Amino acid sequence: MKIAVATSDQINADHFGRTKGFAIYQWDGDDPKYIEYIETNINPEAKHQWQQGLSILGGCEVVITAQAGMKAKYGIKKANLKLVEDEGTVEEVLNRFIDHERFMNKPI
């Protein structure tokens, strides 16, 4: 599973429409592996730039972000991406997501 974490500084999770980029990870059930950082090239002063972020997430199944606006949420859903909104460092939000996925998928 390919996971994108919205982050402008590669340390903290960021707002989807204002992030300067995404840290991309591959997770196949073991430890996540960092793949790359993809820049969005947005104007930090402008609003509603969520399409630029969405356009570079090809191949991803999950996007983790501190927050996403209403239009961005609609676009993310339409692109068949799983949206996870969480605050913290990239490492914290990624690990919380993975822990949750492991918990939800373990046998009853």
N, C-alpha and C positions, 0 to 999 in steps of 0.2 A: 504494500500500500504506500503510495506516494503522498506525503503530507507537506503542506505549505504553511509556514508560520509568518504572519505579517509582522515585520520589524524594520524600523528605520535605522537602528544602531546595531543590529545583530546581537543585542543583549535583551531588550524588553519587547514584549508583544505590543503591537501598535494597532491603531484604528485602521480598518480595511481601506477606506477611501483616501486616507492621508499617508499611508505607509510609503516609504521610499523604496521598499523591496520586500522580498520574501525569502526566508531561509527554507530550503527544500531538503526534506529527509525521506529516506526509504525505510519502511518498517515492515518486516516480514514475520513478526512474532517474537523475535529476539530483541537485541538492543537496536535502537534506531541508528541509522547511518546518515551522516551529513553528506549531501550531494553537492549543493551549490547555493550561492546567493544570487538572486535575479533582481535587478533594479527595475523600478516602475517608470522612472523618469517623469514624475508628476511635478506640477507646480505647487509647492507647499502652501501657497497663499490662496489657491483656488479651491472651491468646494465641488463636490459631486464628481470625483474623478475615478469612481470605482470601476468603470469599464476598462481603464488602463491596467489595473491590477488583475482583473478577471481575464483579460486577453493573454496574459503570459503564464497562466496556470495550467496549460495543456498537459494532460497526463496525470494531474493530481486528482486524488479522490477526496481529500479532506483539506479544509482551510481553517486554521486556528487564528483568531484575531481578538484583540481586546474588545472591539466593538465594530458593528457594521450598521450602516443606515438602512432605512426601509427599502430604498431602491436597490441597494447593493444586495440585501438579503434576497430580494426577488430574483436578481440576476444570478446569484450564486445557486439558488434552488433550481432555476431554469437550466443552468449549466450542469446539473446533476452532481454538484459537489456537496459534501456534508459540511455544514457550518458549525464550528465550535467557538463560542465566545467565552474568553477567559482572560484574566489579568495576571501578570507576573512576568518573570523572565521567560525567554524562549525555552530554556531548559525546563522550567517549572511547568509551563502550560503543555509542553510536549509530553512530559512524563505523566502529568495528571490525565491527559487524554489516553495515553497508552495503558495506564493502570485501570482506567475506567473500561476500556475496550476488553482488557484481559478479564476483568471481573464480570462484565456482561456476557462474555462468551465462554465462561467456564461451565462445565456440566453441572446440572442441578443434582 
